[in-house]
Amino acid sequence: MLRQLERLYLYDMRKDELYEIDQTGFEFLKRCNGRQRLSELTSDKDFLETCLREGLLLIGPTPHDRRFNVRPSPIPSLRYLEVQLTSRCNLKCKHCYLGEPIRADLPLSALLSALEEFEQIQGLRALFSGGEPLLYPHLRALNEALPPHRIRKVLLTNGTLVSTKNYHDWCHFDEIQFSLDGLQAGHESIRGPGTFEQTMRGVKAATEKGIPISIATMAHRYNLKEFDALAKWIDGQGVVEWNIDVPCAAGRLSENPDFLVTPEEGAPFLKYATRGSYHGSDEPFACGYHLCTVTPGGDVLKCGFFKERPLGALTEGLEVCWKRTRPVPLNQLECASCPHVSDCKGGCRFRAESPLGRDPVMCRLYGVQE
């Protein structure tokens, strides 16, 4: 897909990769609409050969009409949208930051309108979470509505309910991210007995159906010794991404402090991550510059961790709410003078000790002592 963000890009939805291109390349690709012969198109030969070699352009024997949705995005661009479909969950994980949620489900009509608008304003990747999204009462209807949307659709699940029997509830997602917090002992210590085997069955079902999988892991007191073995298992699964985080005392984790690890203990495990999702940017702003969250109750949040400070209600329109966002410039952070700030982006604002404070985990990761 072509995307007009802060700059001009070609987005490969299959690989979740963004290629910056110049105006000449952008205009050429707009003409690659499936209705013109190669001989009718002109471009730099090297650029054309690169696109063909990378599979970004295909030469077909017959016309194949393509329509491009290209318009300037808001600034900053909203590239990543987390949609919390439901607050329902079949587990009571000891580290869940949501705590004990009020039961709610995002109305299907509001959800589909939000996806349409997200695509129109040049969105790239939608993350469907919960609660547990497989408990969303309209999941099959959502799944059936996904194919026309030219965005990458990722299902975030604990995996215990994924099976070949409900394949038609999740078959149109481009990726499924499974929460896996260690091997059996470490995973079940925080998610409950029997959950490891159930999640493994879910991973197997998705893999057998050919859907790319990714893994999300929380570092906690009882899985630190399992990371080497877990990394070896992940390496053999063809996982497209391993996302690792070190949680702080919030939600249920504040009631289970024995699972907490210190920043010094947790930071080294972030290095195990492979191609972890990064929702920042090259611009000089703190984390989440291109990300927002929609809650099951229809609130639009700058970040899912800050539910008490919504940007507005989804009924106002996604773009209207997003334009109220106020990114935090890196030069306003307490750590603005740190030589690593342009790389870590100040870390996680929720994990930081104050709105403009340091994230102690990222400080330890970069070898900075407060």
C-alpha positions as semicolon CSV with decimal commas, in nm:
position;residue;x (nm);y (nm);z (nm)
1;M;0,000;0,000;0,000
2;L;0,101;0,362;-0,058
3;R;0,085;0,583;0,248
4;Q;0,120;0,959;0,273
5;L;0,241;1,006;0,631
6;E;0,492;1,267;0,749
7;R;0,680;1,150;0,442
8;L;0,592;0,929;0,146
9;Y;0,603;0,554;0,198
10;L;0,534;0,217;0,045
11;Y;0,401;-0,021;0,313
12;D;0,440;-0,397;0,273
13;M;0,150;-0,529;0,480
14;R;0,269;-0,891;0,454
15;K;0,606;-0,821;0,615
16;D;0,501;-0,516;0,818
17;E;0,779;-0,312;0,658
18;L;0,774;0,056;0,566
19;Y;0,985;0,190;0,278
20;E;1,042;0,563;0,247
21;I;1,030;0,677;-0,117
22;D;1,068;1,008;-0,299
23;Q;0,798;1,195;-0,490
24;T;0,906;1,047;-0,825
25;G;0,885;0,691;-0,694
26;F;0,553;0,764;-0,524
27;E;0,397;0,899;-0,844
28;F;0,530;0,604;-1,043
29;L;0,381;0,352;-0,797
30;K;0,045;0,530;-0,810
31;R;0,044;0,451;-1,182
32;C;0,110;0,081;-1,110
33;N;-0,263;0,028;-1,075
34;G;-0,294;-0,301;-1,261
35;R;-0,447;-0,134;-1,564
36;Q;-0,130;-0,031;-1,752
37;R;0,133;-0,233;-1,932
38;L;0,491;-0,221;-1,811
39;S;0,588;-0,064;-2,143
40;E;0,352;0,226;-2,069
41;L;0,523;0,305;-1,739
42;T;0,847;0,491;-1,689
43;S;1,073;0,487;-1,387
44;D;1,432;0,464;-1,276
45;K;1,548;0,118;-1,384
46;D;1,721;0,042;-1,052
47;F;1,411;0,146;-0,855
48;L;1,188;-0,073;-1,071
49;E;1,418;-0,374;-1,042
50;T;1,440;-0,332;-0,664
51;C;1,060;-0,327;-0,633
52;L;1,030;-0,638;-0,847
53;R;1,307;-0,820;-0,660
54;E;1,151;-0,743;-0,320
55;G;0,806;-0,851;-0,438
56;L;0,669;-0,499;-0,394
57;L;0,559;-0,501;-0,758
58;L;0,438;-0,797;-0,958
59;I;0,404;-0,836;-1,334
60;G;0,084;-1,014;-1,421
61;P;-0,050;-1,149;-1,750
62;T;-0,392;-0,981;-1,722
63;P;-0,526;-0,649;-1,586
64;H;-0,587;-0,637;-1,211
65;D;-0,752;-0,314;-1,101
66;R;-0,606;-0,147;-0,790
67;R;-0,745;0,161;-0,619
68;F;-0,519;0,363;-0,393
69;N;-0,638;0,542;-0,081
70;V;-0,386;0,825;-0,066
71;R;-0,443;1,143;0,130
72;P;-0,230;1,336;0,377
73;S;-0,240;1,182;0,723
74;P;-0,289;1,385;1,040
75;I;0,034;1,507;1,199
76;P;0,152;1,312;1,386
77;S;0,028;1,022;1,178
78;L;-0,175;0,752;1,350
79;R;-0,002;0,436;1,229
80;Y;-0,088;0,182;1,499
81;L;-0,430;0,131;1,651
82;E;-0,495;-0,101;1,945
83;V;-0,860;-0,202;1,966
84;Q;-0,964;-0,358;2,295
85;L;-1,264;-0,555;2,171
86;T;-1,393;-0,673;2,507
87;S;-1,316;-0,670;2,876
88;R;-1,422;-1,036;2,904
89;C;-1,144;-1,280;2,984
90;N;-1,126;-1,649;3,068
91;L;-0,814;-1,605;3,285
92;K;-0,719;-1,403;3,592
93;C;-0,350;-1,346;3,529
94;K;-0,158;-1,222;3,827
95;H;0,013;-0,947;3,631
96;C;-0,284;-0,806;3,434
97;Y;-0,261;-0,428;3,438
98;L;-0,636;-0,395;3,376
99;G;-0,720;-0,529;3,722
100;E;-1,086;-0,618;3,764
101;P;-1,257;-0,461;3,461
102;I;-1,618;-0,360;3,416
103;R;-1,780;-0,592;3,163
104;A;-1,803;-0,423;2,824
105;D;-1,793;-0,507;2,451
106;L;-1,716;-0,261;2,174
107;P;-2,021;-0,235;1,945
108;L;-1,951;-0,395;1,608
109;S;-2,082;-0,097;1,410
110;A;-1,851;0,142;1,596
111;L;-1,559;-0,096;1,547
112;L;-1,609;-0,129;1,171
113;S;-1,646;0,248;1,133
114;A;-1,323;0,300;1,327
115;L;-1,135;0,054;1,103
116;E;-1,263;0,229;0,792
117;E;-1,154;0,566;0,927
118;F;-0,818;0,429;1,043
119;E;-0,746;0,311;0,691
120;Q;-0,861;0,641;0,540
121;I;-0,621;0,842;0,758
122;Q;-0,332;0,620;0,639
123;G;-0,316;0,370;0,927
124;L;-0,082;0,073;0,898
125;R;-0,142;-0,187;1,168
126;A;-0,446;-0,266;1,386
127;L;-0,396;-0,472;1,703
128;F;-0,709;-0,648;1,831
129;S;-0,686;-0,724;2,202
130;G;-0,907;-0,759;2,507
131;G;-0,960;-0,888;2,772
132;E;-0,947;-1,200;2,562
133;P;-1,056;-1,116;2,205
134;L;-1,180;-1,468;2,131
135;L;-1,459;-1,396;2,380
136;Y;-1,576;-1,096;2,179
137;P;-1,936;-1,183;2,084
138;H;-1,896;-1,037;1,732
139;L;-1,557;-1,192;1,653
140;R;-1,674;-1,396;1,355
141;A;-1,851;-1,096;1,203
142;L;-1,535;-0,890;1,253
143;N;-1,321;-1,161;1,096
144;E;-1,545;-1,177;0,792
145;A;-1,525;-0,799;0,752
146;L;-1,143;-0,783;0,758
147;P;-1,028;-0,887;0,405
148;P;-1,107;-0,559;0,223
149;H;-0,915;-0,349;0,475
150;R;-0,566;-0,262;0,351
151;I;-0,407;-0,263;0,694
152;R;-0,219;-0,534;0,881
153;K;-0,457;-0,709;1,121
154;V;-0,302;-0,864;1,434
155;L;-0,491;-1,067;1,694
156;L;-0,347;-1,045;2,048
157;T;-0,457;-1,346;2,254
158;N;-0,363;-1,562;2,550
159;G;-0,405;-1,850;2,306
160;T;-0,602;-2,084;2,530
161;L;-0,915;-2,063;2,314
162;V;-0,751;-2,079;1,970
163;S;-0,824;-2,408;1,795
164;T;-0,887;-2,548;1,450
165;K;-1,254;-2,580;1,549
166;N;-1,296;-2,201;1,562
167;Y;-1,066;-2,131;1,266
168;H;-1,340;-1,933;1,092
169;D;-1,333;-1,685;1,381
170;W;-0,971;-1,585;1,317
171;C;-0,875;-1,698;0,967
172;H;-0,854;-1,348;0,815
173;F;-0,604;-1,203;1,060
174;D;-0,257;-1,147;0,917
175;E;-0,081;-1,244;1,240
176;I;-0,167;-1,389;1,580
177;Q;0,035;-1,280;1,880
178;F;0,031;-1,530;2,167
179;S;0,108;-1,435;2,526
180;L;0,366;-1,684;2,650
181;D;0,530;-1,599;2,981
182;G;0,792;-1,871;3,000
183;L;0,795;-2,248;2,981
184;Q;0,530;-2,446;3,166
185;A;0,635;-2,358;3,521
186;G;0,694;-1,989;3,459
187;H;0,390;-1,944;3,236
188;E;0,146;-2,124;3,466
189;S;0,277;-1,951;3,777
190;I;0,124;-1,629;3,650
191;R;-0,159;-1,752;3,423
192;G;-0,285;-2,062;3,601
193;P;-0,262;-2,444;3,583
194;G;-0,315;-2,599;3,240
195;T;-0,272;-2,274;3,047
196;F;0,066;-2,364;2,898
197;E;-0,062;-2,672;2,716
198;Q;-0,373;-2,484;2,601
199;T;-0,162;-2,202;2,459
200;M;0,069;-2,451;2,287
201;R;-0,234;-2,606;2,120
202;G;-0,336;-2,262;1,999
203;V;0,011;-2,195;1,858
204;K;0,000;-2,530;1,677
205;A;-0,344;-2,458;1,531
206;A;-0,238;-2,120;1,393
207;T;0,088;-2,260;1,257
208;E;-0,088;-2,549;1,084
209;K;-0,324;-2,303;0,917
210;G;-0,030;-2,099;0,789
211;I;-0,095;-1,782;0,989
212;P;0,222;-1,605;1,103
213;I;0,265;-1,603;1,482
214;S;0,442;-1,372;1,723
215;I;0,505;-1,405;2,095
216;A;0,467;-1,156;2,380
217;T;0,644;-1,230;2,710
218;M;0,643;-1,050;3,043
219;A;0,961;-1,092;3,246
220;H;0,871;-1,188;3,604
221;R;1,030;-1,347;3,909
222;Y;0,953;-1,707;3,810
223;N;1,045;-1,715;3,441
224;L;1,390;-1,551;3,431
225;K;1,573;-1,884;3,429
226;E;1,361;-2,008;3,139
227;F;1,453;-1,743;2,881
228;D;1,737;-1,935;2,717
229;A;1,519;-2,243;2,663
230;L;1,225;-2,028;2,556
231;A;1,446;-1,845;2,305
232;K;1,556;-2,178;2,158
233;W;1,194;-2,293;2,122
234;I;1,090;-1,963;1,962
235;D;1,380;-1,980;1,718
236;G;1,249;-2,314;1,592
237;Q;0,892;-2,193;1,541
238;G;0,949;-1,935;1,269
239;V;0,809;-1,665;1,498
240;V;0,796;-1,329;1,321
241;E;0,843;-1,126;1,638
242;W;0,922;-1,179;2,006
243;N;0,805;-0,886;2,213
244;I;0,935;-0,867;2,571
245;D;0,837;-0,627;2,846
246;V;0,913;-0,569;3,212
247;P;0,588;-0,474;3,391
248;C;0,553;-0,241;3,685
249;A;0,330;-0,263;3,992
250;A;-0,013;-0,190;3,845
251;G;-0,346;-0,372;3,832
252;R;-0,325;-0,724;3,974
253;L;0,054;-0,715;3,983
254;S;0,036;-0,465;4,267
255;E;-0,147;-0,739;4,460
256;N;0,117;-0,999;4,369
257;P;0,445;-0,818;4,439
258;D;0,642;-1,143;4,463
259;F;0,628;-1,163;4,080
260;L;0,796;-0,823;4,035
261;V;1,157;-0,795;3,924
262;T;1,375;-0,492;3,977
263;P;1,484;-0,277;3,680
264;E;1,835;-0,418;3,721
265;E;1,703;-0,774;3,702
266;G;1,455;-0,722;3,421
267;A;1,638;-0,493;3,179
268;P;1,885;-0,753;3,042
269;F;1,596;-0,974;2,927
270;L;1,473;-0,706;2,686
271;K;1,771;-0,799;2,470
272;Y;1,613;-1,135;2,391
273;A;1,342;-0,960;2,186
274;T;1,349;-1,011;1,811
275;R;1,203;-0,743;1,588
276;G;0,984;-0,622;1,872
277;S;0,699;-0,393;1,772
278;Y;0,811;-0,032;1,796
279;H;0,540;0,230;1,805
280;G;0,773;0,526;1,813
281;S;0,929;0,715;1,526
282;D;1,238;0,893;1,405
283;E;1,088;1,220;1,527
284;P;1,213;1,369;1,856
285;F;0,916;1,266;2,069
286;A;0,860;1,014;2,346
287;C;0,712;0,665;2,302
288;G;0,370;0,613;2,148
289;Y;0,405;0,899;1,901
290;H;0,203;0,708;1,638
291;L;-0,017;0,487;1,861
292;C;-0,355;0,510;2,030
293;T;-0,604;0,271;2,191
294;V;-0,980;0,224;2,173
295;T;-1,136;0,071;2,484
296;P;-1,435;-0,167;2,496
297;G;-1,637;0,124;2,633
298;G;-1,557;0,337;2,329
299;D;-1,301;0,573;2,479
300;V;-1,003;0,675;2,266
301;L;-0,681;0,680;2,470
302;K;-0,334;0,802;2,386
303;C;-0,211;0,481;2,547
304;G;-0,402;0,184;2,687
305;F;-0,228;0,229;3,021
306;F;-0,379;0,575;3,075
307;K;-0,750;0,501;3,076
308;E;-0,826;0,787;3,316
309;R;-0,721;1,047;3,053
310;P;-0,911;0,978;2,729
311;L;-0,867;1,188;2,418
312;G;-1,240;1,161;2,359
313;A;-1,513;0,918;2,259
314;L;-1,509;0,704;1,945
315;T;-1,853;0,844;1,858
316;E;-1,680;1,177;1,785
317;G;-1,463;1,011;1,522
318;L;-1,119;0,858;1,547
319;E;-0,940;1,141;1,369
320;V;-1,112;1,407;1,579
321;C;-0,994;1,238;1,897
322;W;-0,644;1,169;1,764
323;K;-0,589;1,536;1,680
324;R;-0,618;1,613;2,052
325;T;-0,305;1,415;2,127
326;R;-0,016;1,612;2,270
327;P;0,313;1,427;2,207
328;V;0,587;1,468;2,465
329;P;0,903;1,622;2,313
330;L;1,220;1,443;2,415
331;N;1,380;1,773;2,513
332;Q;1,119;1,814;2,789
333;L;1,207;1,488;2,962
334;E;1,413;1,492;3,277
335;C;1,664;1,274;3,095
336;A;1,682;1,497;2,786
337;S;2,058;1,539;2,819
338;C;2,121;1,162;2,820
339;P;2,320;1,047;2,513
340;H;2,083;0,750;2,471
341;V;1,753;0,940;2,471
342;S;1,722;0,947;2,090
343;D;1,741;0,566;2,090
344;C;1,523;0,475;2,390
345;K;1,279;0,766;2,338
346;G;1,261;0,803;2,714
347;G;1,123;0,452;2,753
348;C;0,768;0,377;2,871
349;R;0,578;0,678;3,010
350;F;0,361;0,449;3,224
351;R;0,665;0,283;3,378
352;A;0,840;0,617;3,432
353;E;0,840;0,756;3,783
354;S;0,662;1,076;3,677
355;P;0,507;1,217;3,354
356;L;0,844;1,354;3,240
357;G;1,061;1,125;3,451
358;R;1,302;0,846;3,371
359;D;1,201;0,491;3,290
360;P;1,429;0,295;3,525
361;V;1,416;-0,021;3,313
362;M;1,536;0,156;3,000
363;C;1,802;0,337;3,200
364;R;1,939;0,002;3,315
365;L;1,916;-0,141;2,963
366;Y;2,145;0,135;2,837
367;G;2,374;0,115;3,137
368;V;2,262;0,444;3,289
369;Q;2,253;0,471;3,667
370;E;2,007;0,727;3,802
